[in-house]
Amino acid sequence: PYVAANRLIEPIDLASLGYVEEEYVVSGNANVYDWATSGALTVKVPQVPYATRILVRRPASAARFSGNAIVEVMHAPFGQDFGVIWGWSYQGMVERGDAWVGVTSFPAAVVALKKFDPQRYASISWASPRPAEQCAAPPPGIPGRPLVAFNNSPAMEDGLRWDMFSQIGALLKSTVPTRPLAGLPLRHLFMTAQDTIILTYINAIHAHATLPGGQPVYDGYLVKGYVRPARIRRCAPELAAGDPRIIIRNVGVPVIHLQMEGDFPASAESRREDSDDPKDRFRLYEIPGTAHFDSEPYRKGFPQLKDMSNAGYDLTFRTFPPDLLGHTFLRPFPEPGMARCVPEVTQEQPILGYVIQNAFALLADWVDKGVAPPRTERLRMDGTGAQARVTTDAHGNGVGGYRTPYVDVPFATYHMHHDGTAPLCRQFGWEERFDWARLQSTYGSFKAYAAKVEAAVAQAVSDRRLTASTAARVKQDMLGIVPAPARSSEPRTAAAGSPSR
């Protein structure tokens, strides 16, 4: 399969984790919808045939299964399927025993699949029922839109995806003997995405996607970033600023929305209050120290670059070391979509992965046990509108928001953007680690620093901002830091035969 676990940039041996991977083609008939500003959903074209693919990673044994399956709308920033939420959170999924289902969700990704393996993916089809319809040109510069947001090919209709998602969810929850996850006692189904698609599904489709007994297809949602929902069909207009459909409200199942510091001020448009109302269960977590994106989902969610090339992505404008086209991954992180960022993308940004893993645990407890997640304050802002900026502390890190030990006991300044370089570089952060002198002046000694880390991690676990397993990894990471070289104008020398540092 394309983006198989053993062919990621950093391959994952699922068998060693007690997991298996399976691929299915799912076919059916989907409506194409219109979605009014009032929220009304109407059928524009009924019952259009489709076929798409899903990639399943699940425990090999039913005894290992948590009962929860996570459906990821696979991201396609380069027009190909990438399992980015899997990349951030698979460790937590495997520890709990969750199943993961990645869904091909973009017409451009269908084209890439067919180029990668024409025989394997011959049956996949998103054929447009209105090929003669001409769409208006997409407006430029909408904040938070994926790079392949617009499919203006008259041959394919991205509006088929909504019923696809509902029908895939219903299939997973069904008793059909040949269904994916057959033999596993599925209790709850969650949807997640690094994409505006999930916002449209939540606000426009969820209320209409019910099972025969009236229960919802999806029992909860984890939303990562973005501002405005995607369009409902190929030629539908984009939502304008201030459109009431932007805000997530009254979904009827729990929703956890994660916003990165690097997405502000644009993401402030979708801010709303937290709620425990049974009809409007909602948490918004704004996370200081996090850029829009980082290297973790590339390494564990993107296929090998040679597979990307075979699926049609043009890598000829970049010069890659031979091992980067194979199984290994180099650091600093070379973003494959452009020339190298300046400065290099050196920030592994573990903050975001740990928060996403914890958010899935919180969502499961909210749905399964009725235990509401903690509330956190919003990021503090200076200024208003487009000129607003996140307030920073003496170390240059964001104030307020969903606190983690990385920003409460910092060993680095977390920069949100690579300013002045290629546009996509702005989505990536970089960390500026403190040198020994700054660590000494801040904490006095390593022992004092370590004590603060231990206390901050323990508090985060107590407040349910970290799981116990991620807390152990946070401590290991923060107590094994390698500071930046000391800043000095003095020449540095080393005796013959001794290593320079």
N, C-alpha and C positions, 0 to 999 in steps of 0.2 A: 504493500500500500504506500501511496504518497504520504510523507511525514510519519512513517512507521517509527516506533520507539527506538529500534536498533539502527536507524539511519538518521537520527538527529545529529546536529552539529556536535553535541556531546551525547553519544548513544546511551540509552538506558536498557539494562538487561532486565526485562520484566520477569523472566522466569526466576531469577535470583530473588525477586521480591514476592514471589508467589502469585504473580499476575500473568494473564494471557491477553493477547491482542487479537481482535477479530474485525473484519470489515464486511459491511452489508450495503447492498443497493436497496433503497426504499422507494417504492413508487406509489402513486395515487392520483387523486384529482384535487386541485386547489382552486379556490376563488381568487380573483384579483379584486382588490377593494379600493374604494375612495374613503377618505377620512376627513370629515368636516371640522371646522374650527370649533364647533360646539361639542365635538367628541363623537358625533354620530358616525357609525360605520355602515357603509352600504356596499353591496356587491356590484361591481362594474362589469366583470366578465365571470360567469360561473363555470365551475367544474372543468378546469384546464388540466390536461394530463401532464405529469412530471415524473422524473426519476432523479434522485440525488443519492449521495453516499454518506454513511456514517462510519466512524472508526471507534471501536469500543475497546477500552482497557478495563479489565475487571479481575477480581480475585479468582484464582483457579478453583478454589474450594468455597462452597457455600458457607462453611463454618467461619471463614475469614470475612465474609461480607457484612458491612455495617447496616445494610438495609437502605442506604442512601445512594442515589445515582445523580451525578452532576452532568447536565447537558451543556456543553460549551458551543456557542456560536463561534466557529473558527474564524479568526481574523484574517483579512486578506489585504494588507497594506501594499503588497507588491503584486496583487492579483493571484495569489496562491494561498492555499490553506496553511495556516500556522496555529498551533495550539498554545497560545501565549499564556492563558490562565493555567493550563496544565503545567507549563514551564515554571511558573511562580509557585505553584501549590501542590505539585504531585507528591512531595514528601509527606505532607499532611494527609492527603487522600489515601496513600498507601498505609500509613500508620493506623488510620481509622478503619481501613478496609472499604472505602468508597469505590464505586464504579464511575468511570468517566466515559462520556459519549461525545465525540467531536463531530459536528455536523458541517458539511460543505454548505456555505451560506451565501456565496456570491457567484453570479454568472461568470465573472472573469476567472474564478477558481475552477469552474467546470471546464473552461477552455484549457487551462493549465493541466488539469488531470488528463484530458484527452491527448494532449501533446506528450505528457510524461509516459503514458501507456495507453495507446489507442484501443487495444483489444480489451484490456481490463475494464476500461471506463466507457466502452462503446455505448452502453444503454443509458447513460446519464443524459437527461434532457431537461432544459428549462425553456422550451420553445414558447415564443410569444404568441398569444392568440390575436394580437393586433399589430402585425409587422409593418403595416402601412402608417401607423401613428408616428407623427414627428414630434419630438420633444424640444422644448426650449433649451437654449444653451444653459449650462449650470452657472449659477452666480459664483464669482471668484471669492476666495478668502473667507469662507464661513468657518469660524473657530471650531476646532474639535472634529472636523470631518476626516474620515479615513482617506488615504491616498487614492483608493479605488472606490470612491463613493458613488460615482455616476457610471451607469451602464447605458449608454445611448445607442447600443446596437439594436436595431429593430428585430433581430432574430431571437432575442432572449428577454425574458421578463423577470426582473428581480422581485416583483410583487407576489410571486408564487411562494416565496419563502415562508410567509406567515402560517398558512395552513400546513405547510411541510412541518414546521416546528410543532404545531399542535398534534398533527397526526403521528409524528415520531414519538412524542411524549405519550400519546394514547396507546401506541403499539407497545412501548416499554412497560406500561402499566397493565396491559391486557393479559389474557390467559391463552393467547395463541401459542400453540406448542413450539412453533419455529421462531418465536420472537427473540430478539437479542435479550440477554440476561435471563433466559429461561433457566429454571433451576435455582435461581437466587431469590430469596424472599424480599422483594422490593417493597419498601414502605413509603419512601418519600422521593420525590423527583424535584431537583432544583435546576434553574437555568442561570448561566453566567456568560459574560462576554466582555471583551475589550472592544466594544463597538457600540455605535449609536443604534444599531438594530434592536438591541434588547430594550431600549427605552420605548421604541415604537411598539414592540410586542407587549410590553407591560401596559402601556397607556391605551393602546387601540384594540388589542386582540385578546388579552388575558380574560376579560369578563365574558367573552363569547366562546372561550375554549373550555368546555366542560365535558365531563364524562357522562355516561348514561345515568348514573345516580345523582348527578348534579355537582359532584366534586370537581375542583379545578384540575386541569391537566398538570400544572406545575404548582408545587406546594410552597415555593419561596424563590427569591431572586437575589443574586449578588451582582451588583452593577459596579464596574470599574471605570471611573472617569467619564468624560464627555459631557456635553452640554445639551444639545438639541436632538430630539429623535430623528431617525432617518426617514426619508420619504416613504410613503406607503406603496408606491408602484413606480414603474420606470419613468413615466412622464408627469408624475405629481410634483407640485411645487415644494420647495423646501419650507420648513417652518421659519417664520420671521421672529425677530427678537420680541419678547413680550407675549408670544403666543401662549395661551393657557395650557396647551397640550405639552409644554416643556416640563412642567412640574409633575412629579410622581405623587399621586394622591389616591386614597381609597381603593387600593388594589384588592384588599380582602385577604391577602396572604402576606407574610413578612417579607420586607425588602430591606436589604442593607446596601447602602450606596457609599462607595469609597471614592474620595476625591484627592488627587495628588496636589501637593503645594505647587508643583511646576505648572499646573493647569490654571492657576489663578492669574489675572482676575476674571478670565472668561467664564470659568466654572461657577462663579458666584451667581450667575444667572439662574442656576438650577437649585440654589439653596432653599431649604424649607426647614420647618421645625420637626423635631422628633415626635413620635407618637406611639402610644400603647393602645390606642383605640382598636378593638378587634377588627374593625373594617379598614383601618388605616395604620397598620403596624409598620413603623418606618424608623430607620436609623441612618443618619448621615455622619460619616467619619472623614474628617479632613486631616491629612497626614503630613506633618512637617518633616522636612528632610527627604522628600520623595519627588523626583522628577516625573514627567509624564511616562517615561519608559526607561528601561535599563537593560543590562546585558543578560540577566537571568533567563527571561523567556526566549531570547535568541538561542542560548546554548542548549536549553532543554525543550524548546518548543518549535524551533525551525529545523527543516531538513538540511542535510548536507548541501553545500553550495553546488556540488556537481548535479544533485537532483534538482535543485532550483533552476540550474541552467538547462537541464534536460526538459524541464516543464515550461521553458520559454522565457525565463528571466535573463536579461542581458547582463552578463558579468564581464563583457569584453573591455569595458572602459576602466576596469580595475585590474591591478596586478596583485594576485594573491600568492602567498607561499604555497608550495605543493601540499603541505600537510593540512592547510586550511580547507582545501577542496576534498579532503578525505575525512578522517574520523576525529581529528583533534582540533582543539580550539586554542588560539593564541591570546595572550594578554600583553599589552592593552587591547581593548576590544575594538576590532575594526567593523564598523557598521557597514553591512554589505550593500546598502542602497546608495552609497555616495563615496566621495573621497573621504579620507580620514578626518575626523573632527579635530579641532584645535581649541583647547588642549585635548589630548586623547581621552576617550571615554574610559576612565579608570575606575569608576564607581560601580562596584558590584551591587550596591544598594540593597542589602539584605532586609532593610526595614520593610519594604513593600511586600516581599514574599511572606515574611512572618505575619504581617497584618492580614494578608489575604487568607493564609492558612487558619489564623485565628477566627476570621470572619465566617468561614465555612463552619467551624465548630459552633460559633454563636448562633448561626442560622439554623443548624440542625437542632440545637437545644431549644430554640424558640418554637420551631415547628413541632418537635417530638415531645417536649416536656412542658411547653408553655413558659419557659424561663426567658424573660426579656433580656436582651443584651444591655450592657452599661451604656449610659449616655456620656458624651464627652463635649467639651466646649468647642466652638468654632475657631478656626484660625483667626488671629487678630489682623486687622487690615489698617493700613495708613492710606488716606486719600479715598476718592470715590471714582466710580466708573472705570473707564479704560486706564486711568492714571493710578488706580489703586495698586498697592503693593502689600505683600505679607510683611507684618512687623517682625523684625529680627532682634535677637538678643545680642549680648556682648560678643558671642562667638560667631555671629552671622547666621544663626539658625532660626527657623520660624518659631513664633511664640503662639501658644495655645494649641488647639486641635487635639488629635489623638496622640497622646504622648507615648514615646518608647524610650528605653534606656539610651538609645543612640543620640537623642537630642537632649535628654535630661542629664546625662553624664558624658558629654561629647568628647571625642578624640579627633574630631575633624569638623570643618565647615562644609556643609552640603550645598553645593551650587546647583541651581535648577536648570540652567541652560548653558549651551555653548554659544555665547553671543558673537555676532559678526562672522559666522561661518555659514556653511550650507544650511538651507532652511530646516531640513529634517534633524540636523544636529541639535537644534533648539529643544527637541523633545527629550534629550538625554542629559542627565546630570553628571557632575564629577565632584569628587571629594578632595578637599585640600586638608591633608592630615597635619595635625600639630607636630611641631618638632619637640625635642626633649625639653628645651628651655620653656616652651609654652606649657607643656604638660606639668613641668615642675612648678611653674608659677601658679597654675590653676589648681593643682591637687596636692602639692607639697611632696608627695612620694607615691610610688607605685602602690604601696600598701593602702594608702588613703584612697587612691583612685579605685582599687579593687573593692574596697569596702563599700564605696558609693555605687559601684556597678552591682554588687550583690544586693544591696538594698533596693535599688531601682528595679532590678529584675524581679525580686520578690514582690514588690508593690504592684508591678504590672501583672503578675500572675494572680495576685489577690484581687485586683480590680478587673480581672478577666480581659485584659488587653493583650496577653500572651498566653498561649497554651504551655503546659509544663514541658512538653518536648521541644517547642521552639525556644523556650526560655533557656534550656540547657545549651542550645546552639548559639544563642545570643551571648551568653556568658563566655563560651569558648572563643567566639569571634572577638568580643570586646577586650578580653584579658590576654589575647594573643596578638595585639596590635603591633604593627611595625611603624614607628613614627617616621615622619619626614626627616631628611638630614638637617642638622643644625644650620641655621643661617649665620654665616660668618664671613667677614671680609678677609680673614687671615688665610694664607695659603695652607693647604692641607697636604701632608706628606705621609709616606709610609715607609718603614724600613724595608730593605731588600728582602724578598722572600715572604713578607707578611702581607695579608690581604688589606687593601684599602676599603673603607666602609663609607 
